[in-house]
Amino acid sequence: MKQRVVITGLGVVAPNGVGLKEFTKALKTGKSGITFHEQLKDLNFSCQIGGVPNVTDAIKSNYFTDLQLRGFNSSGILYGCIAGIDAWKDAGFEADPDSPLDYDTGLVFGTGTSGVEKFREAIYGVDKGNVRRLGSTVVLQTMASGVSAYLSGMLGLGNQVTTNSSACTTGTEAVLMGFERIQNGKAKRMIVGSCSDHGPYVWGGFDAMRVMTYKHNDTPTEGSRPMSATASGFVPGSGAGAMVLESLESALERDATIYAEVLGGEVNSGGQRQGGTLTAPNAEAVQRCITKALEVSEVDPNDIDVINGHLTATSKDSLEIENWAKALHRFGEDFPMINATKSLIGHCLAAAGSIECVAGILQLYHQFIAPNVNCQDLHPEIETMINPKKIPTVRMDLKFNILAKASFGFGDVNACILFKRYKA
């Protein structure tokens, strides 16, 4: 018997809200977290706007000691630890540094690049011959699994602890990895999520690729425009999202709050064939990912009520809508409601999937659909495929049961997961 898996804790560090209360309010009101960054202008970036969470020194002090923060310069790990600890506490557990080792709980926390700021600092230190002055945490802050190492130590986790990295698919993939471990009876609980650093050393390569918008430096909140006819590229973002997954049996024993049930999902690759490249999706593989997610979850395509799309505000948005329509065999008026969290937070890269999963789960739990801001001028290709009313531009209260979330990443990799409203 495979275990049923539910979500009992959530944590988020997003450009438009740090913590569940702020983030939920921002989703409901359509608050953007995109701002202008003078540093990007000074460095001659074409895109000078981005999404950076407002993590104050006061907030940091709630999670880290002064000793831990000394020499700490890794924004992604910082975001990931805050989101992970918040999710753990939200699930009803304590973050006690002296707690006994918990063999029933593990961790899958992904990232794209880790500790870029710290790595730059270390490079300059080495070049100046100051190797002995680099500090004892430089390795931990720059290794890919740094966020998992920090979090597991802070919480005393004794089950599988690991880090995954699959570009923009990372966060959604991490949820599925944790889900499968619990489903197969290898853990009672898994903390899952992903994080991404902010700043010019992470975003510079994308600016060089000309995939980020340069048209809204004077109007930052209007810059992220998924599905819009005037979309001109994505806006970079950063942050972290985290979830506590738990077997239904364990959650019921604890009388825990259950936000939603994870029904299943699929991860695949387009192999950079049939139109797929390092930066473009193989449409057939995307559709197969969606249909296989439905199949393993035993969900009929007509039962999908809402989609939280990947939708980056690039030229591929129309193709994504087409792939959803073909995979579900639902067009026009029959297409599900759909929204793009990136309109409010930008593209948070490796953190995108986890933050957007948290956004989807909150919408499912509180029964509303967040607005697609900046999409009043729907792309004409999308308008020919689905009814524009399926893309709300203002918050909509709606009773619904199943939400599909998908992420598609550089390297032609895909992930799709299905969440269901939990009813006792």
Kinemage of the C-alpha trace (Angstrom):
@kinemage 1
@onewidth
@group {chain A} dominant
@subgroup {mainchain}
@vectorlist {calphas} color= white
{ca met a 1} P 0.000 0.000 0.000
{ca lys a 2} L 1.430 3.362 -1.028
{ca gln a 3} L 1.114 6.129 1.522
{ca arg a 4} L -1.097 9.133 0.849
{ca val a 5} L 0.899 12.361 1.155
{ca val a 6} L -0.343 15.714 2.426
{ca ile a 7} L 1.121 19.173 3.033
{ca thr a 8} L 1.157 20.249 6.675
{ca gly a 9} L 3.556 23.208 6.662
{ca leu a 10} L 4.450 26.113 4.371
{ca gly a 11} L 7.203 28.716 4.360
{ca val a 12} L 8.077 31.395 1.831
{ca val a 13} L 10.585 34.182 1.260
{ca ala a 14} L 9.368 36.015 -1.836
{ca pro a 15} L 9.996 39.419 -3.408
{ca asn a 16} L 6.452 40.518 -2.561
{ca gly a 17} L 6.215 38.994 0.895
{ca val a 18} L 8.354 37.305 3.539
{ca gly a 19} L 6.279 34.814 5.525
{ca leu a 20} L 2.876 33.275 4.807
{ca lys a 21} L 0.809 36.205 6.067
{ca glu a 22} L 2.538 38.809 3.900
{ca phe a 23} L 2.762 36.534 0.878
{ca thr a 24} L -0.912 35.500 1.027
{ca lys a 25} L -1.979 39.139 1.309
{ca ala a 26} L 0.222 40.052 -1.677
{ca leu a 27} L -1.311 37.258 -3.757
{ca lys a 28} L -4.833 38.352 -2.889
{ca thr a 29} L -4.211 42.043 -3.581
{ca gly a 30} L -1.971 41.626 -6.629
{ca lys a 31} L 0.994 43.300 -4.936
{ca ser a 32} L 4.176 43.223 -7.009
{ca gly a 33} L 7.634 42.689 -5.537
{ca ile a 34} L 9.536 44.046 -8.545
{ca thr a 35} L 11.693 47.119 -7.925
{ca phe a 36} L 14.413 49.182 -9.609
{ca his a 37} L 18.025 48.386 -8.623
{ca glu a 38} L 20.595 51.153 -8.941
{ca gln a 39} L 23.416 48.591 -8.821
{ca leu a 40} L 22.205 46.995 -12.059
{ca lys a 41} L 22.147 50.402 -13.732
{ca asp a 42} L 25.660 51.180 -12.515
{ca leu a 43} L 26.860 47.853 -13.952
{ca asn a 44} L 25.340 48.652 -17.378
{ca phe a 45} L 22.645 45.977 -17.262
{ca ser a 46} L 19.949 46.312 -19.898
{ca cys a 47} L 17.396 45.033 -17.358
{ca gln a 48} L 17.680 47.155 -14.216
{ca ile a 49} L 14.707 45.751 -12.291
{ca gly a 50} L 14.301 42.588 -10.240
{ca gly a 51} L 12.611 40.885 -7.332
{ca val a 52} L 14.528 40.722 -4.039
{ca pro a 53} L 12.871 39.702 -0.749
{ca asn a 54} L 12.956 42.281 2.042
{ca val a 55} L 14.831 40.287 4.689
{ca thr a 56} L 15.827 42.724 7.409
{ca asp a 57} L 18.516 42.264 10.059
{ca ala a 58} L 15.719 41.833 12.594
{ca ile a 59} L 14.291 38.933 10.604
{ca lys a 60} L 17.727 37.314 10.248
{ca ser a 61} L 18.271 37.461 14.000
{ca asn a 62} L 15.164 35.308 14.516
{ca tyr a 63} L 16.805 32.413 12.671
{ca phe a 64} L 20.570 32.792 13.030
{ca thr a 65} L 22.941 33.597 15.870
{ca asp a 66} L 25.413 36.451 15.580
{ca leu a 67} L 28.160 33.857 15.226
{ca gln a 68} L 26.369 32.147 12.331
{ca leu a 69} L 25.878 35.478 10.569
{ca arg a 70} L 29.510 36.511 10.950
{ca gly a 71} L 31.036 36.286 7.484
{ca phe a 72} L 27.744 34.969 6.071
{ca asn a 73} L 27.257 36.112 2.478
{ca ser a 74} L 24.964 33.685 0.707
{ca ser a 75} L 21.513 35.097 0.027
{ca gly a 76} L 20.036 31.867 -1.368
{ca ile a 77} L 21.000 29.789 1.666
{ca leu a 78} L 19.669 32.546 3.922
{ca tyr a 79} L 16.307 32.530 2.115
{ca gly a 80} L 16.143 28.737 2.078
{ca cys a 81} L 16.821 28.364 5.791
{ca ile a 82} L 14.188 30.951 6.710
{ca ala a 83} L 11.558 29.357 4.459
{ca gly a 84} L 12.413 25.845 5.649
{ca ile a 85} L 12.293 26.713 9.353
{ca asp a 86} L 9.026 28.606 8.870
{ca ala a 87} L 7.487 25.581 7.129
{ca trp a 88} L 8.680 23.295 9.949
{ca lys a 89} L 7.185 25.543 12.625
{ca asp a 90} L 3.995 26.009 10.591
{ca ala a 91} L 3.616 22.214 10.612
{ca gly a 92} L 3.618 22.314 14.410
{ca phe a 93} L 7.222 21.414 15.210
{ca glu a 94} L 9.913 23.235 17.150
{ca ala a 95} L 13.249 24.363 15.703
{ca asp a 96} L 15.319 23.303 18.701
{ca pro a 97} L 19.107 23.078 18.168
{ca asp a 98} L 19.292 20.547 21.028
{ca ser a 99} L 16.489 18.301 19.751
{ca pro a 100} L 17.158 14.567 19.324
{ca leu a 101} L 17.978 13.281 15.847
{ca asp a 102} L 14.794 12.757 13.816
{ca tyr a 103} L 15.182 9.657 11.643
{ca asp a 104} L 11.602 9.968 10.363
{ca thr a 105} L 12.163 13.317 8.626
{ca gly a 106} L 14.351 14.117 5.632
{ca leu a 107} L 15.035 17.015 3.314
{ca val a 108} L 15.207 17.692 -0.420
{ca phe a 109} L 16.106 21.328 -0.996
{ca gly a 110} L 17.230 22.484 -4.424
{ca thr a 111} L 19.216 25.353 -5.842
{ca gly a 112} L 20.708 26.505 -9.109
{ca thr a 113} L 23.830 28.307 -7.989
{ca ser a 114} L 24.735 28.563 -4.329
{ca gly a 115} L 26.610 31.304 -2.523
{ca val a 116} L 27.661 33.266 -5.598
{ca glu a 117} L 28.410 36.343 -3.488
{ca lys a 118} L 30.537 34.276 -1.110
{ca phe a 119} L 32.267 32.524 -4.009
{ca arg a 120} L 33.247 35.881 -5.523
{ca glu a 121} L 34.541 36.979 -2.132
{ca ala a 122} L 36.615 33.779 -1.893
{ca ile a 123} L 38.046 34.169 -5.402
{ca tyr a 124} L 39.301 37.664 -4.631
{ca gly a 125} L 40.710 36.438 -1.336
{ca val a 126} L 42.629 33.647 -3.046
{ca asp a 127} L 43.897 35.971 -5.786
{ca lys a 128} L 45.261 38.302 -3.117
{ca gly a 129} L 47.007 35.440 -1.338
{ca asn a 130} L 44.699 35.590 1.695
{ca val a 131} L 43.740 31.907 1.684
{ca arg a 132} L 44.051 31.527 5.445
{ca arg a 133} L 41.658 34.429 5.988
{ca leu a 134} L 38.784 33.008 3.914
{ca gly a 135} L 36.952 31.735 6.986
{ca ser a 136} L 35.770 28.298 8.024
{ca thr a 137} L 32.325 28.477 6.361
{ca val a 138} L 33.340 29.378 2.800
{ca val a 139} L 32.972 25.760 1.615
{ca leu a 140} L 29.586 25.308 3.273
{ca gln a 141} L 28.304 28.584 1.820
{ca thr a 142} L 29.416 27.828 -1.739
{ca met a 143} L 28.761 24.107 -2.161
{ca ala a 144} L 25.565 23.185 -3.991
{ca ser a 145} L 24.184 21.326 -0.986
{ca gly a 146} L 24.969 24.158 1.421
{ca val a 147} L 21.306 24.977 2.034
{ca ser a 148} L 20.502 21.338 2.847
{ca ala a 149} L 23.508 21.087 5.145
{ca tyr a 150} L 22.528 24.219 7.062
{ca leu a 151} L 18.836 23.325 7.337
{ca ser a 152} L 19.281 19.687 8.326
{ca gly a 153} L 21.695 20.708 11.070
{ca met a 154} L 19.403 23.418 12.398
{ca leu a 155} L 16.515 20.930 12.612
{ca gly a 156} L 18.363 17.667 13.363
{ca leu a 157} L 17.033 15.668 10.415
{ca gly a 158} L 18.164 12.055 10.146
{ca asn a 159} L 16.418 10.716 7.033
{ca gln a 160} L 17.658 11.396 3.492
{ca val a 161} L 19.129 14.901 3.203
{ca thr a 162} L 20.017 16.035 -0.302
{ca thr a 163} L 20.004 18.831 -2.862
{ca asn a 164} L 18.651 18.701 -6.411
{ca ser a 165} L 19.380 21.099 -9.264
{ca ser a 166} L 17.359 21.201 -12.481
{ca ala a 167} L 17.319 24.882 -13.461
{ca cys a 168} L 13.834 26.432 -13.261
{ca thr a 169} L 12.276 22.997 -12.657
{ca thr a 170} L 14.229 22.512 -9.416
{ca gly a 171} L 11.554 23.443 -6.862
{ca thr a 172} L 8.730 21.412 -8.391
{ca glu a 173} L 11.071 18.461 -8.864
{ca ala a 174} L 12.086 18.642 -5.173
{ca val a 175} L 8.433 18.359 -4.130
{ca leu a 176} L 8.023 15.237 -6.256
{ca met a 177} L 11.220 13.693 -4.879
{ca gly a 178} L 10.029 14.155 -1.311
{ca phe a 179} L 6.536 12.959 -2.210
{ca glu a 180} L 7.849 9.706 -3.664
{ca arg a 181} L 10.003 8.988 -0.595
{ca ile a 182} L 7.009 9.287 1.740
{ca gln a 183} L 4.701 7.485 -0.670
{ca asn a 184} L 7.069 4.517 -0.687
{ca gly a 185} L 7.240 4.387 3.110
{ca lys a 186} L 10.875 5.525 3.449
{ca ala a 187} L 10.055 8.631 5.503
{ca lys a 188} L 7.164 10.025 7.533
{ca arg a 189} L 7.961 13.605 6.670
{ca met a 190} L 10.089 15.489 4.140
{ca ile a 191} L 10.900 19.187 4.037
{ca val a 192} L 11.050 20.117 0.361
{ca gly a 193} L 11.742 23.345 -1.493
{ca ser a 194} L 14.315 25.391 -3.344
{ca cys a 195} L 16.124 28.709 -3.217
{ca ser a 196} L 17.935 31.159 -5.455
{ca asp a 197} L 20.523 33.867 -4.829
{ca his a 198} L 19.897 37.414 -5.998
{ca gly a 199} L 22.118 39.949 -7.675
{ca pro a 200} L 24.197 40.779 -10.719
{ca tyr a 201} L 26.469 37.711 -10.562
{ca val a 202} L 23.452 35.426 -10.910
{ca trp a 203} L 21.453 37.604 -13.293
{ca gly a 204} L 24.280 38.823 -15.538
{ca gly a 205} L 24.297 35.782 -17.810
{ca phe a 206} L 20.590 36.142 -18.514
{ca asp a 207} L 21.039 39.822 -19.306
{ca ala a 208} L 23.766 38.856 -21.782
{ca met a 209} L 21.353 36.355 -23.397
{ca arg a 210} L 18.830 39.171 -23.919
{ca val a 211} L 16.015 37.136 -22.353
{ca met a 212} L 15.227 39.747 -19.682
{ca thr a 213} L 13.091 42.803 -20.334
{ca tyr a 214} L 14.748 46.203 -20.689
{ca lys a 215} L 11.576 48.187 -21.424
{ca his a 216} L 10.338 48.812 -17.894
{ca asn a 217} L 13.271 50.210 -15.961
{ca asp a 218} L 11.163 53.270 -15.173
{ca thr a 219} L 8.016 51.237 -14.393
{ca pro a 220} L 9.248 48.179 -12.472
{ca thr a 221} L 5.894 46.767 -11.360
{ca glu a 222} L 4.748 46.653 -14.996
{ca gly a 223} L 7.804 44.724 -16.158
{ca ser a 224} L 6.718 41.103 -15.556
{ca arg a 225} L 4.006 40.470 -18.137
{ca pro a 226} L 3.246 36.752 -18.623
{ca met a 227} L 0.805 36.014 -21.486
{ca ser a 228} L 0.736 39.700 -22.458
{ca ala a 229} L 1.003 40.924 -26.044
{ca thr a 230} L 3.595 43.453 -24.848
{ca ala a 231} L 5.708 40.958 -22.876
{ca ser a 232} L 9.369 41.621 -23.667
{ca gly a 233} L 11.272 39.122 -21.519
{ca phe a 234} L 11.327 37.946 -17.939
{ca val a 235} L 12.189 39.924 -14.811
{ca pro a 236} L 14.737 38.196 -12.550
{ca gly a 237} L 13.778 37.330 -9.012
{ca ser a 238} L 15.065 35.466 -5.979
{ca gly a 239} L 13.903 33.862 -2.755
{ca ala a 240} L 12.793 30.471 -1.479
{ca gly a 241} L 9.732 28.335 -0.932
{ca ala a 242} L 9.388 25.355 1.409
{ca met a 243} L 6.774 22.745 2.270
{ca val a 244} L 6.495 20.012 4.878
{ca leu a 245} L 5.178 16.875 3.226
{ca glu a 246} L 3.836 14.201 5.548
{ca ser a 247} L 2.098 10.861 5.324
{ca leu a 248} L -1.633 11.271 5.837
{ca glu a 249} L -1.459 8.719 8.657
{ca ser a 250} L 1.165 10.769 10.521
{ca ala a 251} L -0.697 14.039 9.952
{ca leu a 252} L -3.965 12.606 11.279
{ca glu a 253} L -2.205 11.164 14.324
{ca arg a 254} L -0.921 14.651 15.159
{ca asp a 255} L -4.214 16.343 14.267
{ca ala a 256} L -2.135 18.624 12.009
{ca thr a 257} L -3.468 21.329 9.715
{ca ile a 258} L -3.612 19.899 6.194
{ca tyr a 259} L -3.267 22.460 3.405
{ca ala a 260} L -3.685 20.043 0.498
{ca glu a 261} L -2.992 16.526 -0.706
{ca val a 262} L -0.273 15.727 -3.236
{ca leu a 263} L -1.802 13.388 -5.801
{ca gly a 264} L 1.305 12.751 -7.887
{ca gly a 265} L 3.276 14.083 -10.783
{ca glu a 266} L 5.852 13.493 -13.463
{ca val a 267} L 9.378 14.600 -14.330
{ca asn a 268} L 10.868 14.168 -17.794
{ca ser a 269} L 13.144 15.707 -20.412
{ca gly a 270} L 12.685 16.677 -24.035
{ca gly a 271} L 16.257 15.604 -24.755
{ca gln a 272} L 16.800 18.785 -26.803
{ca arg a 273} L 15.140 17.061 -29.759
{ca gln a 274} L 12.104 17.908 -31.918
{ca gly a 275} L 12.481 21.649 -31.453
{ca gly a 276} L 13.755 21.400 -27.908
{ca thr a 277} L 17.072 23.115 -27.144
{ca leu a 278} L 19.028 24.212 -24.082
{ca thr a 279} L 16.601 27.134 -23.755
{ca ala a 280} L 13.453 26.014 -25.617
{ca pro a 281} L 11.058 23.170 -24.788
{ca asn a 282} L 10.297 20.056 -26.797
{ca ala a 283} L 6.509 20.478 -27.003
{ca glu a 284} L 5.835 16.757 -27.256
{ca ala a 285} L 7.788 16.094 -24.048
{ca val a 286} L 5.962 18.886 -22.204
{ca gln a 287} L 2.593 17.447 -23.198
{ca arg a 288} L 3.729 13.954 -22.232
{ca cys a 289} L 4.849 15.262 -18.816
{ca ile a 290} L 1.378 16.696 -18.182
{ca thr a 291} L -0.506 13.604 -19.398
{ca lys a 292} L 1.724 11.236 -17.385
{ca ala a 293} L 1.194 13.376 -14.257
{ca leu a 294} L -2.545 12.958 -14.734
{ca glu a 295} L -2.171 9.246 -15.358
{ca val a 296} L -0.135 8.429 -12.242
{ca ser a 297} L -2.415 10.658 -10.153
{ca glu a 298} L -5.522 8.966 -11.547
{ca val a 299} L -7.022 12.326 -12.452
{ca asp a 300} L -9.244 12.959 -15.470
{ca pro a 301} L -8.150 15.987 -17.556
{ca asn a 302} L -11.621 17.475 -17.105
{ca asp a 303} L -11.133 17.509 -13.335
{ca ile a 304} L -8.307 20.070 -13.476
{ca asp a 305} L -9.857 23.278 -12.160
{ca val a 306} L -6.879 25.646 -12.060
{ca ile a 307} L -3.397 25.737 -13.564
{ca asn a 308} L -0.476 27.604 -12.055
{ca gly a 309} L 1.757 27.840 -15.096
{ca his a 310} L 5.478 28.317 -15.627
{ca leu a 311} L 4.724 31.325 -17.906
{ca thr a 312} L 7.812 33.522 -17.866
{ca ala a 313} L 6.743 36.484 -20.050
{ca thr a 314} L 8.855 35.359 -22.991
{ca ser a 315} L 7.959 34.254 -26.513
{ca lys a 316} L 7.303 30.724 -25.206
{ca asp a 317} L 4.167 31.640 -23.219
{ca ser a 318} L 1.907 30.957 -26.201
{ca leu a 319} L 3.537 27.568 -26.720
{ca glu a 320} L 2.986 26.678 -23.077
{ca ile a 321} L -0.723 27.469 -23.332
{ca glu a 322} L -0.911 25.389 -26.504
{ca asn a 323} L 0.807 22.474 -24.744
{ca trp a 324} L -1.617 22.620 -21.817
{ca ala a 325} L -4.611 22.755 -24.177
{ca lys a 326} L -3.409 19.807 -26.251
{ca ala a 327} L -2.397 17.701 -23.233
{ca leu a 328} L -5.743 18.245 -21.519
{ca his a 329} L -7.769 18.266 -24.776
{ca arg a 330} L -9.469 21.389 -23.501
{ca phe a 331} L -9.761 24.565 -25.555
{ca gly a 332} L -11.719 27.811 -25.570
{ca glu a 333} L -14.397 27.984 -22.882
{ca asp a 334} L -13.475 24.487 -21.681
{ca phe a 335} L -9.908 25.453 -20.681
{ca pro a 336} L -9.232 25.612 -16.895
{ca met a 337} L -8.570 28.854 -15.079
{ca ile a 338} L -4.871 29.743 -15.223
{ca asn a 339} L -2.559 32.174 -13.493
{ca ala a 340} L 1.103 33.118 -13.487
{ca thr a 341} L 2.684 33.946 -10.128
{ca lys a 342} L 5.675 35.424 -11.993
{ca ser a 343} L 3.570 38.482 -12.811
{ca leu a 344} L 3.980 39.445 -9.137
{ca ile a 345} L 7.454 38.148 -8.250
{ca gly a 346} L 9.353 37.806 -11.522
{ca his a 347} L 11.220 34.659 -12.465
{ca cys a 348} L 12.918 33.394 -9.308
{ca leu a 349} L 14.969 30.848 -11.278
{ca ala a 350} L 15.706 27.752 -9.158
{ca ala a 351} L 13.330 29.058 -6.482
{ca ala a 352} L 10.491 29.619 -8.948
{ca gly a 353} L 8.897 26.181 -8.695
{ca ser a 354} L 8.834 26.052 -4.898
{ca ile a 355} L 7.563 29.607 -4.394
{ca glu a 356} L 4.889 29.011 -7.040
{ca cys a 357} L 3.919 25.665 -5.473
{ca val a 358} L 3.397 27.508 -2.181
{ca ala a 359} L 1.333 30.122 -4.067
{ca gly a 360} L -0.775 27.407 -5.690
{ca ile a 361} L -1.361 25.582 -2.404
{ca leu a 362} L -2.380 28.811 -0.645
{ca gln a 363} L -4.867 29.561 -3.423
{ca leu a 364} L -6.281 26.033 -3.156
{ca tyr a 365} L -6.511 26.180 0.637
{ca his a 366} L -8.052 29.667 0.777
{ca gln a 367} L -10.147 29.142 -2.390
{ca phe a 368} L -9.133 32.096 -4.550
{ca ile a 369} L -7.221 32.743 -7.758
{ca ala a 370} L -4.535 35.417 -7.657
{ca pro a 371} L -4.667 38.009 -10.436
{ca asn a 372} L -2.551 37.917 -13.577
{ca val a 373} L -1.365 41.503 -13.307
{ca asn a 374} L -0.075 43.244 -16.450
{ca cys a 375} L -2.107 40.920 -18.689
{ca gln a 376} L -4.882 43.244 -19.768
{ca asp a 377} L -3.506 43.000 -23.335
{ca leu a 378} L -3.630 39.231 -23.811
{ca his a 379} L -1.326 37.832 -26.482
{ca pro a 380} L -3.410 37.302 -29.658
{ca glu a 381} L -2.108 33.744 -30.177
{ca ile a 382} L -3.316 32.804 -26.697
{ca glu a 383} L -6.675 34.463 -27.321
{ca thr a 384} L -7.280 32.157 -30.280
{ca met a 385} L -6.792 29.068 -28.079
{ca ile a 386} L -8.623 29.837 -24.830
{ca asn a 387} L -11.319 32.146 -23.526
{ca pro a 388} L -9.685 35.320 -22.093
{ca lys a 389} L -11.978 34.983 -19.066
{ca lys a 390} L -9.872 32.003 -18.044
{ca ile a 391} L -7.004 34.405 -17.305
{ca pro a 392} L -8.345 36.663 -14.528
{ca thr a 393} L -6.642 40.020 -14.100
{ca val a 394} L -8.262 40.655 -10.716
{ca arg a 395} L -8.530 38.332 -7.730
{ca met a 396} L -11.288 35.765 -8.098
{ca asp a 397} L -12.880 33.790 -5.265
{ca leu a 398} L -13.609 30.327 -6.574
{ca lys a 399} L -14.483 26.935 -5.129
{ca phe a 400} L -12.191 24.369 -6.725
{ca asn a 401} L -10.616 21.013 -5.931
{ca ile a 402} L -7.582 20.278 -8.106
{ca leu a 403} L -4.706 22.544 -9.117
{ca ala a 404} L -1.984 21.569 -11.589
{ca lys a 405} L 1.466 23.141 -11.267
{ca ala a 406} L 4.207 22.807 -13.873
{ca ser a 407} L 7.751 24.094 -14.282
{ca phe a 408} L 9.957 23.944 -17.364
{ca gly a 409} L 13.698 24.550 -17.157
{ca phe a 410} L 16.843 25.271 -19.145
{ca gly a 411} L 18.192 22.011 -20.518
{ca asp a 412} L 14.711 21.049 -21.761
{ca val a 413} L 13.558 19.540 -18.442
{ca asn a 414} L 9.968 19.406 -17.221
{ca ala a 415} L 7.979 18.748 -14.051
{ca cys a 416} L 4.241 18.681 -13.374
{ca ile a 417} L 2.518 18.051 -10.042
{ca leu a 418} L -1.127 17.864 -8.980
{ca phe a 419} L -2.511 19.174 -5.670
{ca lys a 420} L -6.003 18.435 -4.348
{ca arg a 421} L -8.028 20.217 -1.717
{ca tyr a 422} L -8.106 17.973 1.336
{ca lys a 423} L -11.433 16.949 2.794
{ca ala a 424} L -11.600 14.714 5.849
